[in-house]
């Protein structure tokens, strides 16, 4: 019975915004592919920028890359791996 009570307690430890037992999907390879597509062809950013937000990325580094690329592209500059590396932090 103690084990059942322990499991019941765990259900309430989940954040109320997430259904119990569910975590947001994560696909690191998909994130990398999308960022690569944006850096190869900045027009790809225009296709996703209306709905894709930095918070949608599961990796913190991917969030930062997307944010910096977005800043450059919105400023009318080209976002490439070279321009991202020289972007001020």
Secondary structure, 3 states (H helix, E strand, C coil): CHHHHHHHHHHCCCCCCCCCCCCCCCCHHHHHHHHHHHHHCCHHHHHHCCCCCHHHCCCHHHHHHHHHHHHHHHCCCCCCHHHHHCCCC
